[in-house]
Amino acid sequence: MSEGMVGFYSANPFRIEVKAIERHAKLTVLRMEIMTTATVNTSGDFGYGNLTTSFDRFRLFDPVGRKVYFTLRENNSDGHAFGTRNHQVGADYPDDFVPGVRYPVEVYFPPLPATAESMSIAPDLPMGPMTGIPVTGGAAEPTARERGSSDMPKAGDTFQWPVVVPNGEIWSGVADVNELVETPVRSTTQAGDKETIGLRTDVLFAFDKARLSAKAAAVLDDVVEETRRRADPAKPPITITGHTDDKGDDGYNQTLSVKRAKAVQEYLAARLGTGYQYRFDITKVNDGLFVPFPIPFSGWDDQFSAGSDFGAFILVDPATKARYHPLKMYTEFVENYVPALDAGETSRAYVYYPAPPDDRTSITLEVANGGVYPRIPIER
């Protein structure tokens, strides 16, 4: 069960109780019961766009498979979500929620893999996620339903809005979740089944040199161990990204970067053997201006996570100095948004990060422009 404020320009309080996540051959059904906890009739903006009657903003998140599943929609990604529609009688406008009335709601998603045993519900709404919901099977296929017969439900009633099952042109969306973890010597980016490791040049090489430094062995040995543990030799397992600065001309920097890449490749190949494939990207890093949006919780000017609504917050492992950035899908993040609140109102916020090592019991929350909250307990 989750409670929170729903709405963008004005927020209203709601309670959501999850009934089931059902596995079917062609789709997944999320069944919920939604109530307003206000004392007067309230609107609920559970969909994208103005005057929407669908429940688009719910998402399923698989933290193990690193996938986000979006609601099945009419025609394209901007269409209404299939499932329950809170239509007014005889109009294409959203119906209000009546205090004390229970509203069963179902929303449809793409089919889940057989390996998915539980999911999290990560709504794009100002309320907390609902985690560890078991995926069940064997339920009856969803069916279309008409609006309930009562035009004016009252407290204590359970009221059925119309249900539209998927038909016609159906948009289906599943996004890989990308993650970035940075340490003082390396960065690791996970995008789907591709892992990219960026190694700091000043750790591997002395200035203007292409010979591996004394520190390089320990760093590269960690890469070797991780590759043996996680990578498939049949695929290019790791892209090591080399960066060059603006010192010297482009031709000289390119030559030096290639020599350095070859030195790293030779070291890895000597320890991993020739069964692995290697690929190197050389990227020129230039200064640039990036203005984060929205405020007030964006902050770190990082190419990966600056677009996060909560990009001002970074998790830091005090033992290894590893920095964990918000999880990213496409250009969006696995988080909710900050609504407009009146004085005294409270909104639930969440943002997902990569998981720290299993033996960590606490972590530090670091805030852009000052602010450190140490020893935050890690709940698993």
N, C-alpha and C positions, 0 to 999 in steps of 0.2 A: 504494500500500500504506500502511496506517496501523496503528499499534500504540497500545494504551491499556488503561486499567483499566476494566472493565465491572462494574457492580453499584452499588447504592445503600447498603445497610447494610454490605455487605462487598464489596470490589472484587477482581476477578480479572483477570490479564493476558491479552490476546488480540491476534491479528494478523488483519487483514482485507485481502484482496487483491481488488480490483475486476476482474472479467473483462469486463464490457460493460454499457453502457446502451443498450437496444434500443428503437427506435421501432416501434410497431405502431398499427394504425388505431384500436383501442378502448382501448389501454392502453400503458404503458411498463414494460419489464422491467429491473430492476437485478439483475445476476448477480454473485455474490461467492463467495469461498472463505474460510471462517473457521476458525481454529485457536486453541486455547489454547496459550499459551507457558509455562504452569505445568508442574510436574513431577508433579502428581496430578490426578485427575479434578476438574473444576471446573464450577460452574453459571454460566450467562451470562444476565443479565437484559437481553435485547435487546428486550423488549416492555414495555408499560405494565401495571401491576397485578401482583398477587401470583400466582406460579406460572403465569405466561403462557408459552405455547409458540410464540408468533409473534414476528416481527421488526418490530414497529410503529415502533421509534424511529429508523429511517432516514428521511431526508428528502432530496429533490432541491432544489437551490437554483440558480435562474437569475439571476446577478447582472446580466446585461444587460437581460432582460425584467422584473427585479425581482419575481419570483414564487417562492414556496415550494410544493412539491408534497408532499402527505402520502400515506402508503400507503393503498391501497384496502382497506376494512375491511368486515366483516360487519355489516349492519343500520344501525349508526350509528358516531359517532366513537369510542365506547368499545369497539367490537367488535374481534375479533382481525383482524390483517392477513392478507390472502390471500397465498399463496405457501408457502414452506417452513415446516413446523411441527416443532419438536424434541420430539415426543411420546416418552414411554417406551412400551415394549411393553405393550399392553392397558390403558393408563391415560392420563388426561388431565393428566399432570404432565410438566414439562420434563425432557428427558434431559440427562445431564451430557456435557460435552465431554471426550474422552479425549486425553491428550497424544500428539502426533505424528500424530493422525488429521486428515485434511482433510475439511471439511464443505462441500459446495456448497450455497449458499443463494441463492434468488431471491425478490424482493419486487416487487409490482406497484404502479404509480402511474397517475394520470390521463394521458391522451395529451398529448404535448408539441406545441407549435406547430411548424410546418415551419421557422420561422426559427431555432429553437434548435439550434445546432451542437454545443455542449458544455454540460455541467452540472457543478456541484459537488455532492458528497455531504456534507451537513451533518448528521451523526447527533446525535440528542439523547442523546448518550453522552459519557462523559469521555475522549474521544479526538479527535485533530485531524481537521479536514475533509479531504476528498480533492477536489482542484480540477482543473478543465480536462479532465474525462473526456469524450471525444468521444461523440456520439450516433450510433449506427449503425442501419442499416435492413437489411431483406432476410432477417432470421433467421426460423426457423420459429416458428409460434405456440406459446405455452407450453401444456403439457399436464399433467394430473394424474399424480402418481406415487405408488407405494406405498413404504413404509419398506423399507430395505435388508434383505436376508435374514439378515445376521449380527447376533446379539443383542449380541455383545461385540467391536466393532471394535478393532483393535490398531494400534500405531504403524506408519505407512507406508501404512495403508489410506485410501481415499477412501470415505466413508460417505454414503449418500443417505437423508435423512429424508423423510417424506411431503410432497407438494406439493399444495396445494389451490388450484385456479384460481378466479377470481371467478365467483360464481353467486348466484342469489337476490337479496335486497335488498343493494345495494352502496352503501356510503358513499364519496364522493369529495370530497377537500378540496384547494383551491388558495387560497393567501393572497397578497394584495399585500404588498409590503415597503414600509414607510413609513420615511422618513428625516428627520432634523432636523439642520440646520447653522446655527449662530449666529455672527454677527460682532458687533463693537461697535455696528453701526448697524442690523442687520436679522437676522431669522431666516427660514429657508426650510424648509418642510415639504413633502415629496413623499409623497403617498398615492395609489398607483395612477397614473392619468393626471391627477390633480389636484395642482397646486402652489399652496401658500399662502405668501405672503410677508408677514411681520410687520415693519413698520417702526417703529423706536423713536420715540415721540412727542416726546421731548425733543431729538431730532436734527432733526425736521421743523419743530417749532413752539417758540416761546418759551412760557414758563409763562403759562397762562390766555389764550393767543392762538390764533386760527384762521388767521393769515396764515403762509404758508410762510417758513421762515427762510432765511438765506443758504446754510446747509449743505445744505438740502433738495434743491437742483437736482442736485448730484453724485449723491446717493443715488437720486433718482427717475430720473435719466438711466441709471443702471445697470439699473433695473427695466425701462425702455423697451427697452434693448438686448437684455436677456435675453428679453423678451416677443417681440420681432421674431424672435429666433433659435429659440425653442422652442415658442411657443404657436400654437394653431390659432385663427384669428379666428372660426371658426364656433362655437366653444365659449367659455363663460366661462373665460378662461385663468388669471386670478389673483384670489385672494381676499386683499385687504389687510385685516388684522385690526387694528383700533384698540382700544386699552385705555385705560380711565379708572380713576383711583384713587378713594379714599374721601373726598378733600377736596371740600368743597362738597356740596350735596344732589344727589339722583339726577336730578332734572329739569334742573338747570343742567348737570351733567356730560353728560347725554344730548344736550342742545342743542349744547354745545361739540363733542362727538364727531362729530355729524352735519355741522357746519360744517367741521370738519377733514377729514372724509372727502370732502366735496364739493370742497374745495380740492385734495386729491390727485387726485381723479377729473378735474377740469378740467385739471390739469397733464398727466396721462397722455393724455387725449383730444386735447389740442392737439398732441401729438407722435406719437401712434399713429394718429390719425384715428378715425372713427366706426365702423369695421368691427369693432372689438372691443367686447365687453360687459364691464361692470364690476359688481362686487358687493362690498359692504363689510359686515363683521360688527363689531359693537361689543360688547366683552366687559368686564364689570366684574371687576376683579381683587381678591379678598379674601385676607387672610392665612388660612392653614389649616395643619393638622398632618398630615403624611404620614409614616408609619413604614415605611421600606423593608424588604423581606424577600426572599430570605434573606440572612443574613450568611455569610461575612465580607466579601464583595466588593461589596455594595451601598453606596451612599454619597451621591452627589449627589442632593439633594432637588429633582429636576426632574420636572414633571408628565409629561413624555414618557418619560423613561428611568429613573425611580426604581425601576420594577419589574424592571429587568434584574438577573439574577444577578451581572453584572459592571458594574453601573451606577456603581461607584466610579471607573471608568476612562474618561476622555474624551481624545480625540485633539485636539490643538491645533496649528494651522498658525502657526508663529512669525512668518511674514511678514504675514499678514492678520489674525491673532488669531481666525480662524474656529475654532469648536468643533464637533466632529463627535460626535454621540451614537450609541449602538448602534442598528442597524437593527431595526425593530419590525414584527411581524405580529400583528394582533388585539391581544391584551394580552401576548403572548409576544414573544421576541426571537430573532434568528438567532444562537444561541449554544448551548453545552451546559451541563450543570449540574456542580456541585461535589459529588463523591461523598464518602462517609465513608472516610477513609484511616487505615490503621494507621501507626505511627511508622516513618519511613523510606520509605514508599511515595510514588510520584510519579504525578500524573495530568495528562494533556494537557487544556488548556482553550483555547477559542477564542470569539471574539465578532466579528461583522462590523460594519463602519462604512461610511458613505458614502465614495466614492472622492474623495481630494483632487485638485486639478488635475494634469494630466498632467506638468507641468514640475517638480513637487515630487519631490525625491529623499529627503527625510527629514521626520519629523514628531515632535512632542513628545507623550509620554504623560503626562497629568496625573492624579494620584490624589487622591481626596477626603481631607480631613483631613491634607494634607501629602504631599509626594512628587512630584517632577517628573523624568522621564527624557527628556532632550532628544536630538535627532538620531538617532532610531530610523530605520534605513534602510527605505525603501518598496520592496518587491519587487512587480513587475508581471508 
